[in-house]
Amino acid sequence: MNDLARLIDACDEAPARQALACQDRGLVRPILRRRPRGLRDMALLLSPAAGGLLDEMAVVAAKHTLERFGKARQLYAPLYVSNYCSGSCPYCGFGKQEGLVRRRLSADEVVDEAMVLRSLGMRHLLLVSGDDPVMADERFLAEVASKLRPSFSSLSVEVPSLPSQGYETLVAAGVDGVTLYQETYDRDAYEKYHCLGPKRDYDDRLHALSRAGQAGVYRLTAGVLLGLSPLALEALRLMAHIGYLQRTSWRSFVGVGVPRLRSVPAGFEVPHPVSDRDLVQLMLALRIAYPDLGITLSTRENPLMRDRLSLVAATQLSAGSRTEPGGYRAPGAAADQFRIFDERSPEQVAQSLQRQGLDPVWKDWDSCFLGESTWRKPTGL
């Protein structure tokens, strides 16, 4: 067993489980005055005792976020290139189901979609595909990236896990970020929900971000789908993975995404629903445990939740999202992955952040030279 797998398994041992069940707020408050040390401290931040200290946690988290990230909040957009999928994940709109309209965009069609987003101000793109390594292999993705790179300051991918050489190919084409959710760190639950396709290999997926870091990817974003397994233990395993990546992939900036399962295909019931309060506690715990961590909040959450969490923890937000291939130019022409709960346009999201005293960033490397208001979308091509 390798170091990462041992670390994940340690979260299920007695000391960590006892801390996760803690009811004594007196054990949590000292952690808020110092940097958490080890799994026990992080487990205490996820415990019922910490759940009674959310106001105090929010003050500490907001302080860390301001110190590390200032008032900048980066905006990005997902661009779905394919909804073909070789898996059968029952919680996903792209799973093997009868009657779904499938589509893979050509490289030129991806560029056309991207230009729509560029006209709305976006300069950070996340290329997304279903879990089908044939329809979204590294050669196709590299071709797309090479066409997009001159027009965008940052390109990330959220695609099936790749071997090291695949990530090297993407880096050479201009990709600088990889997002890959483990979905769940519970091996039994993982096997239950992922029984077809390459995704069924738990360990391959677990180590994919490490391979990406070794290949030179600058931004690594880990995460889980909240709701597949009990939250506290799942979150602790996620924290352990984040710490491992920060230590071993130290040349890369490590971030995290925490999407909740909310809109799911008919016939699937979320086994461990995550409440608003649960989500808030998790995000505050992540910020306190890892002050330098980039935290992404997607349009799965409603506008009020996104606005409020941007004040204390979130540093990157998607905006104006569509979750089907071709959705920006021709919405509704193909099956989407999940329902959007924040349907505001990118500019509306930016203006909302600005009203809160934050600085929405479209292009985080040149706003100071342009002397523009940071939320104003760039013009021209």
Helices and strands as residue ranges (DSSP letters): H 3-10, H 14-20, H 25-32, H 38-45, H 48-51, H 54-69, E 72-82, H 107-119, E 124-129, H 138-148, G 149-151, E 154-158, H 164-173, E 177-179, H 187-193, G 198-200, H 202-206, H 208-214, E 219-223, H 231-248, E 253-257, H 276-289, E 294-297, H 303-312, E 316-318, H 346-355, E 359-361, H 367-370
